[in-house]
Amino acid sequence: MKYVIVLGDGMADYPIEEIGNKTVLEYANTPVMDEIAKRSEIGMVLTVPEGMSPGSDTANLSVIGYDPEKYYSGRSPLEALSIGVDMKPTDIAFRCNIVTVSDDDVSYEDKTIIDHSSSEISTEDAAVLLDAVREVFEKEYADYKFYVGTSYRHLTIWDQGEVLPLTPPHDILGRVIGEYLPKDQILYDMMKRSYDILANHPINLDRKAKGLNPANSLWFWGAGTRPALSNFEEKNGKKGVMISAVDLLKGIAVGAGMTNIDVEGANGGLHTNYEGKAMAACRALCEDGFDFAYIHVEAPDEMGHQGSLEKKIQAIEYLDEKVIKIVKEQLEKSGHDFRILVLPDHPTPLCIRTHVGEAVPFLLYDSTKEVASSLMYNEKDAKKSGIYIENGYKMIDHLFEK
């Protein structure tokens, strides 16, 4: 038996008047999910424990079978694992986004945060910008080191630091930033001065000329200490592979002893290499001896943060056509029996453009079982099913039929 999780990050949503009071998942044209739903278990699962922040970190830890209340030590340390930073016990990791703040003629504190992803900036451009701030700050502040990640997502390590409360930039889009800036003076200073370094950088002048948002400020958040996950294969008896463009997910895989597969053209955006991800999973399962593949697709979440109904619909339709369809067809061709679990990690409702910690719908398809269901895969029908898994970290046991 082969096992697959297809994770549409932030895919769940609220009913939207503009599309007939349907959710995006309900409205999108998803013929493959519609077809397999007739033979699947449909239900709801709570991936984020009550009282914990509804981030992709806690939620994906849960989906992959790790209780966030036991294993979570912060988002950035997981990303540090992906980047290859060997954290000391005294190190504190921070996510270091390169964001867009308004370029109006006001003080830094009175600027508005426009875009947490700087128009989904390329890793290549972001690396040049990060070098510009690193050259200044690592000389002045010897306890801080900067590391390039992916796209707008980067890492800062503070030696002998402390975990501080910091606000995720995607939670405050459209707001004046003053009240959300760090209380720590050095972090505050680096964010404020980063605007002076980056605002007129040639890369940003070029981006503005092309109609793209300038990547003109650092933003620190997601502080944490070195994580310690138990080994996935020892825990589950399954040899697992992670396929994601996002350092957070790659870091979870490193911490869990899973294998990461990098797919050319996979970038975490709307126009990522969906087919490449699907085929990489199939090769791992059918040719390379893996038992389990986790395919993470970031696009629905990014489109939710952007507040784009059209693009979030498109992201879900791509997930159906270019990932789930390919995985199902290729596994059928291989002759392997298989189980596919489809779900989001958390909702990212378009109306608020950030995460919420509510339960999400899941679809569990088993190629060996003839389940007759009248339910479709969406939030409404999943609630109607009456199936509810309260502890999200136990969902993987359900997939593995433990």
C-alpha positions, -999 to +999 in steps of 0.1 A: +000+000+000+013+035-009+002+066+010-001+102-002-011+135+015-019+163-009-019+195+012-036+226-004-022+252+020-050+276+032-075+260+007-105+262+031-126+294+032-159+309+042-190+312+019-186+342-005-216+361-017-200+369-050-200+332-060-235+323-047-226+320-010-203+290-019-168+286-006-139+286-031-135+249-027-172+244-034-172+267-064-140+256-081-142+232-111-125+201-096-137+171-116-111+147-101-120+155-065-157+154-074-153+119-089-132+104-061-154+120-034-181+095-044-158+067-032-141+086-003-145+093+034-154+130+038-150+147+072-136+175+093-103+176+112-090+202+137-054+207+128-045+235+152-050+229+189-072+253+208-051+282+220-023+278+195-016+302+167-031+290+134+001+290+114+012+267+087+039+256+111+016+242+138-010+230+113+015+211+091+032+196+121-002+183+131-011+169+096+022+150+094+015+134+128+033+156+154+013+170+182+021+208+181+016+211+218+045+187+223+068+193+194+064+230+184+093+253+193+087+281+167+084+284+130+118+297+121+138+269+137+121+245+113+131+267+084+167+268+097+168+230+094+158+233+057+184+259+050+211+238+067+217+261+097+229+239+126+214+259+155+231+259+189+209+254+220+214+291+228+204+303+192+171+320+185+158+318+149+135+345+133+117+345+100+131+374+081+106+384+054+114+409+028+080+428+026+065+458+009+056+488+030+041+520+016+067+544+001+047+576+010+066+605+027+058+596+063+079+581+091+087+544+090+063+538+119+034+554+100+039+534+069+014+507+059+022+471+051+011+464+015+024+430+006+040+403+028+056+386-003+067+416-023+048+404-054+062+369-049+098+381-054+122+356-069+148+340-047+176+355-069+164+391-065+157+386-028+192+372-022+208+404-036+186+425-014+194+404+017+231+408+009+227+445+010+213+446+045+235+418+057+266+437+047+256+465+071+239+447+100+263+418+105+292+443+109+273+463+135+255+435+153+279+406+156+253+384+173+230+384+143+234+363+111+213+364+080+206+334+057+189+332+023+158+311+021+132+310-007+114+339-024+105+365+003+111+340+032+145+343+049+162+336+082+180+355+110+198+338+138+204+356+171+232+342+192+224+341+229+190+356+221+155+353+235+121+343+221+101+375+217+065+381+207+064+393+171+036+398+146+034+379+113+032+404+085+004+385+067-018+391+097-017+429+094-019+436+056-033+471+050-025+483+085-002+510+098+028+491+112+038+513+142+020+493+169+033+460+155+070+468+154+093+448+178+098+460+213+135+449+211+155+479+201+180+461+178+153+443+158+133+475+156+164+494+144+173+468+117+137+468+103+136+506+102+170+510+087+164+483+062+139+506+045+166+532+040+189+506+025+163+489+002+139+516-009+161+529-037+181+498-044+184+492-082+164+460-080+135+478-064+136+507-088+135+481-116+106+463-099+086+495-096+092+503-133+077+469-141+047+475-119+058+451-092+058+458-054+092+469-042+108+446-016+117+475+007+117+464+043+127+435+065+101+420+088+111+397+117+086+372+132+082+335+142+109+334+168+119+300+183+145+275+196+160+244+181+133+218+175+135+181+183+111+159+163+110+121+166+120+101+135+090+097+111+100+062+098+106+049+133+073+064+145+052+052+116+070+023+100+068+042+067+097+056+046+086+092+038+093+119+012+085+156+013+078+176-018+074+213-012+089+247-023+086+261+012+115+260+037+091+254+066+079+221+052+114+211+041+126+218+077+099+196+092+110+169+069+147+173+079+137+173+116+116+141+111+143+123+091+123+123+059+138+128+024+133+162+007+129+162-031+135+195-048+115+200-080+127+225-106+103+253-111+085+247-078+084+282-062+054+284-038+035+307-061+004+303-083+025+292-113+046+266-096+055+233-112+025+213-101+031+185-126+067+182-115+057+178-079+031+151-087+056+131-109+083+134-083+060+119-057+050+090-081+086+082-089+095+082-052+066+058-045+067+036-075+104+034-083+125+045-053+109+024-025+092+051-005+059+043+012+046+078+018+047+111+000+036+145+013+029+169-015+026+205-002+011+232-025+014+268-012-005+286-039-041+286-023-027+302+008-007+328-011-038+338-031-058+340+001-033+364+016-035+384-016-073+385-013-077+373-049-108+352-054-100+345-091-065+333-083-075+312-053-101+294-075-074+289-101-049+275-075-075+249-063-083+239-099-046+235-107-043+213-076-071+191-089-059+189-125-022+189-122-015+171-089-043+149-077-052+137-112-016+128-121-010+111-088-041+090-090-035+080-127+002+072-122-004+051-091-032+032-109-009+025-138+018+012-114-005-015-100+000-004-064-029-001-040-029+034-025-046+058-002-048+096-008-056+122+018-065+156+005-069+185+029-058+221+038-037+228+068-059+257+079-084+281+063-071+313+048-104+332+042-103+358+015-124+382+035-096+386+062-065+375+042-050+356+070-052+322+088-078+311+112-076+280+135-109+264+126-114+228+115-108+219+078-124+194+054-106+162+045-111+137+017-097+102+022-096+079-009-087+043-008-082+025-042-092-008-027-125+002-012-159+007-028-174+034-006-206+049-018-209+085-008-233+113-018-211+140-003-188+163-023-155+175-011-161+210+005-167+225+039-204+222+039-206+185+030-177+177+053-196+192+082-227+173+071-209+140+073-207+141+111-171+128+110-149+150+131-113+143+142-105+165+171-068+159+174-053+167+140-020+149+147-040+116+148-052+121+112-021+104+098-029+073+119-063+072+102-045+074+068-022+046+078-051+026+092-035+022+126 
